[in-house]
C-alpha cells in the first residue's frame, strides 16, 4: 500500500503565495490510500474505516492500517481499479482548527 496526500490549491497559492499553504502534509485536506490487491474481485473486499484505522479484508489478504492522521470516517470514497488491481480510498483529514486554515 501507499499513502498519498492531496490539497486544493488555486492560482493565488501557486503563483502568489497568498495563502498559508505549503507542500507539507499539515496543509493537505485529503489522504489517499492505494492498496494493491492482485487476483481480487471488488465483491470480495470488505472495508471498515474508523477515525484512525483502516481495516481491509479479502479472502486472501488482511490489512489493519493505523492512519497517520484522524479522518472523517463517515464521508470517504473508495473505488476499485480492476485494470490496475488497486483499491483507492480517499478520506478527508480531520484536524483541530481546520476551520481557521481551510475556511
N, C-alpha and C positions, 0 to 999 in steps of 0.2 A: 504494500500500500504506500501511498504518498499523500502528504498533507500540503495543500497549497492555500494561499490567502489571496483574496480579491478586495479591491477597494474601488469605489466610484470616484473618478476624477474628471474634471472639466478643463476647459482651456485656461481658466483662471488659476488652476492648480499647476498645470504643466508648464505654461509659458510665463506666468507672472508670479507664481508662488504666493498668491494672496491668502490662501487658507493655511491652517496649521498642520496640514497633512505632510507626512514624509513617507519614504518607502518602507518603513518598519511595519511589523505585524501589529503594533499598537494602533495604527491608523487604518487597519483593514476592517471592513464591515462583515465579510463573509469568509467562511472556511470551506474549502472544497477537499473532500477526501476521495481519492481514486483508488479503488481496490480491484486488483486483477483476480478474476475468477475463471480460470480455464476449465473447459468442459462442464460449464454450469448453465442451466436454463434459468430464465427470470422467475419462473414459477417455483423453483427450488429455494429461493432466497427468503430468509426471514431476517428482518432488520428491526432493531429496537434502539431508539435514541433516548437517552436521558440527558440531564443538564451537563454532565461531564464525561459521559461514557457512551460509546457506540458498540452495540452488540450485534454481530452478524453471524448467521449460521446457515450453512448449506449441508447437504448430506455428506460431503467430503471435507469441508473446511469449517473452522470456527475462528472468529476474531473478536476479542474483547479489547477494545482500544480506549484508553484513558485520554481524553481530549486535552490539548494544551490550554484551552480557554473554555469558559462556561458558554453554552449555546442556548438558543431558543428552541427547545426540543419539540415544540408544537407546530412550528412553521418551517420545516425543512423541505427540501426537494431531493428526490432520488430518481436516477434514470439508469437503465442498463443498456450499455452499448454492446450489442451482440456481436458486431463485427470485430470489435477490439477485446471482447470478453472482459469488460470492465464495468464495475458499478461506480457511478459518480454521485456522491452525496454532497449537497450544498446546504450549509447551515449558517444561520445568522449568528454572529458572535454577540454575546450579551455581556456588556461590561458596565460597571458603575460609571456614572457621569457621561454616558454616550449622548445624552440629550444636550450636553454642552458642546461636545466635539463634533457631532454629526447632525445638528439641528437643521 
